[in-house]
Amino acid sequence: MGITFRKETFRDDYTFRNSPEHIRRFPFPFNEDAYMYAVNIEPHVVGPKGSVLENLIDVDEHYVAEMQDRALVLAEDPLRCQSLPHMTLAGWDLLELLMEQQALGYPEHFTLERNGDRWRWINRPLGIDDTFTFGDTSTLPYGPMEYITRQSQGDFCILDQRDGNLWMDAGMVTTQADWSLDFDIGMNFFEWHAPVPLAHEKGIFTRALKFLTNIQQGKPARRLNWTMTINPRLDTSPENYHKWGPDRATVTPENVGQKVHLRVELQSFWRLPRSNAIVFPIRCYLIKMDELVTQPKWARRLHRVIRDLPEDLATYKGLTRYRPTLVEWLSKLDDVSSTSPGF
Ligand code: HEM
């Protein structure tokens, strides 16, 4: 059976919701009652049916609405999608990867037909049926990376690998947690990570870069990252800070459940075959507190994690304004004398 795509918004009236099945499949990121940065990278292999790992590229009930939100962002600000001239081949690699994975995982929604270099791509949810020549940009309405990432959930960075480093030389970034592609374009791994506290001193980025530069084709890897967002807003970019930043001051004990969202990023790392670049899809999942606490073990654990989060991390993630209100609200769902079993 196909996915029922929700009609919803990530701005203005914020009608975004998760269905009960999507609450249950939410990728809750904490495996203990405390959180600290680590090199939490593992092989990106298929996981249990019904989980977000059922397919390596996940498509869910928010797909159509997310693609509409991306189109709105791009209409206002085309610089959210950039590709330096040497990255076009990597764009074709990415187009192939995303078409193959989406058609494999969701054949009722996506079909890829190949006849030599002549390819036909059918995307039923978005009403697209295009035939083009693989490798010939003039046969598509956009460059290959923009074409396929307007049809794929999550942000995408494409990293060129040279001089033992990774360089952010292309990307489609419209759903980011307060960083800017336009600012980071052309930077290397250490430069774009410069604002992150504590992790440099722990040697995390040196080890992570070593791992990433050795990733092999056909053996992708993944990690989870998280932050929090007020209202289910996908576009929390620095460019639009004036639109969403002030929302952090609007959290009250009465509206925590509706306004505060846990924002989890399922990040994966893939070697691309022709260009030898790495693509970094950042798939964002949002869940409001009222939905999250329907799973009591999540409520208990989140309370402990947020309560004890090191100050530097809380500041970097932008939680400072509303952390006390959130912790107080979550504490009512946690019997702090009990230990929280692993899950
Ligand atoms: C944050 C990109 C891989 C750990 C960030 C930021 C960007 C980014 C743009 C935001 C920095 C800012 O505040 O401006 C990337 C890209 C990667 C990558 C493109 C793939 C090549 C990794 C890996 C690790 C890592 C492999 C660790 C194992 C972190 C951490 C943060 C961060 C801990 C702070 C996140 C938070 O507290 O919310 N990354 N990253 N990154 N990155 Fe990466």
Boltz pocket constraint, residues with backbone or C-beta under 6 A from the ligand:
constraints:
  - pocket:
      binder: B
      contacts: [[A, 37], [A, 38], [A, 39], [A, 40], [A, 41], [A, 157], [A, 159], [A, 166], [A, 168], [A, 177], [A, 178], [A, 179], [A, 180], [A, 184], [A, 192], [A, 193], [A, 194], [A, 195], [A, 196], [A, 199], [A, 204], [A, 208], [A, 209], [A, 212], [A, 223], [A, 225], [A, 226], [A, 227], [A, 278], [A, 280], [A, 313], [A, 316], [A, 317]]
      max_distance: 6.0
